Amino acid sequence: MTVSKLQISETYQKWRKIKDQLTRYAVVAGGLGVIVAIVLIFFYLMYVVYPLFIAADAHALYEYELPEKAAGKSLYLTTEEQNEVAVRFTDQGKAVFFATETGKILKIQSVIPEDVKITSFSVGTQSRGNVAYGLSNGNVIIARHKYQITYPDDKRLITPQLKFPLGEQALQIDPQGQAITHVAFRVNDSGTTVVAITADNRVLLTNFFKEDSLFSDDASFERVNVEIDVNAKDIKYILLDKEQRNLYLASSTGRLSMFDVSDKERPLLIQHTELLNIKDTLTSLVFLTGELSLLAGDSTGLVSQWSAVRNVSNHISLQKLRTFKVSDYAVVGIDAEQRRKGFVTVDAKGVVGIYHSTAERELLKAHVTSVQPKLLAMSPRANVFLLEDAQEMIHIWHVENEHPEVSIKSIWQEVWYESYPKPDYIWQSSSSSNDFEPKYSLTPLVFGTLKAAFYAMMIAVPLAIMGAIYTAYFMSSGMRRVVKPSIEIMEALPTVILGFLAGLWLAPFVEENLMAVFSILLTLPVAVLLFAYLWQYIPKDIRLKVPEGTEALVLIPVIFLATYFAMSVSGSLEAMMFNGDLIRWFNTEWGIGYDQRNSLVVGIAMGFAVIPTIFSITEDAIFSVPKHLTVGSLALGATPWQTMTKVVLLTASPGIFSAVMIGLGRAVGETMIVLMATGNTPVMDLSVFQGMRTLSANIAVEMPESEVDSTHYRVLFLAALVLFSFTFIFNTLAEIVRQRLREKYSSL
């Protein structure tokens, strides 16, 4: 019988050892699996984000002689959408369409009559394909190059066409018949505006608009002729924006005059501006995409961006937003991208540079030709540029430049965007306008994340830690068995429900009872402390009737009474101290606005969600302090409170610190509550009455709508990487601090 028991014991020990080994391997495998998963997530985020920071690249595609030289010298050069057909408009009034790859002539069409001399040329909005010729008889003719795409035999065929949006007959601009030396124009659905300078230095503005009849479906075209009072002798550049509102006249010395021509009958001078330094020469002046800004190139190799800005008095003035050092030689040509805020330049030595205005990035520089360049053009998709040099050679280069909008400056620093009065941190990724400039500053999102976490922790940490201290050390075991599970059950509440309640019930309640909320926050601590002070003066026989460790039950009616009292007197206090409206008083007296879904609401709702996490971990840490430490302290004469503060809290401090950091990580990563309980606006305002947008909420809102592999899509992944790195760094630091605390107080 003894041998049998020994064999059983050996078998049991053997199986126990095997189970221990399997458990150890399983725990190690699980830990390694978590580490591998985290590393894989990190590298996947890096994989998606990395293309944002790949440098632009360009290489030569084709080079050949100018097609159909007999048609005249080129005045303008461009391609269609697919980069298969190009066109050049010549000084003989010809539109020469040719194959981009080979230079083969596809079509030649005359724009003007044979008996008229061309005296000027202008390009309208590039995306519309409009061009205009100024003629020697005071007339202007407007043409549009278009491309019809068909698929015969399942192969793409692009057929170039030349249209005349205002008719093939030239428009009379100068009744005196003087030659048009400079011209600018815009054509849209509301009408056509032409601004011309004549040979005798007059500046003429002519507007053609449609006049609808009240009694029939017929419509007639009316015109307005105005002569602008300005000295046109030295004017070299004329620019008219696509809204036909702002007119810019500039001389070769860089003196620019800005006019408001929204009222075509009464043009108004806004200001004169000097674009350049003294002795510099203006060599190029074009619109940036959207036509809210001007790009001015000069003889020193600088390109400056100028934009109309409204000041605090609502007055418009032209301001220089930024400057690019393009070259040490004169800027010969500038062409803006049609869909982004980028532009391409070429200097006198044939070096082509590609830049992005808002990101303030130099993306590429390439030496294309050693011959003096003449014309430069960027394709509609900004993936090809064409250069014609003085030897009448065409150079066509392919460009890889997917994400020029992103830079360290555009993501983290203040940027001066068009139409904004000053540099600022802005997140605005989409708009209904094609001319919209996406703004990808992550700074307001990081600020909103930290702000939401801060207010949540302000509410959650004191309540959770103090509650855990009382529950673990002072509360009776019977009451603890009820309180602890009840609080932990709170953690199971879906955050979407908390966000729903916060947005639809709590936010309006706080707005209507703001004074009561502040009164409660002030009254409750005072009432609890006052009751605790008076408790010692209550007769001993009454106090002893309350079982030890259940004194918190007596506080429940005190809390309810204090809350009722605070709400009752809040109306009178608000009427007496704040003229009956606290929100309006904040706005009028301190200039603090109030947003219904604000940081206070988020702090309350998210604090409610974080409390169970901090409470549970803190309570376990305090309750796990060895009993011999507390008993020994009490035996040496320390009071329970002294034992708690001098022994228990120090021993449990690593666990308490871990609880706070885990709660912080929970608050930082929270999505649904901040999504539903805030205005979800990416503003940087410390006020507790203003909302915010967090990284996680931004990802949740915009990721479903972003185009895969677009800049917007990758920037959202960058936001996820920032959030991932943020939580990883904080958790790592928290673990380091926790280990040091454990080592420091392990001797207790």
Order of alpha helices (4+ residues) and beta strands (2+ residues): alpha-beta-beta-beta-beta-beta-beta-beta-beta-beta-beta-beta-beta-beta-beta-beta-beta-beta-beta-beta-beta-beta-beta-beta-beta-beta-beta-beta-beta-beta-alpha-beta-beta-alpha-alpha-alpha-alpha-alpha-alpha-alpha-alpha-alpha-alpha-alpha-alpha-alpha-alpha-alpha
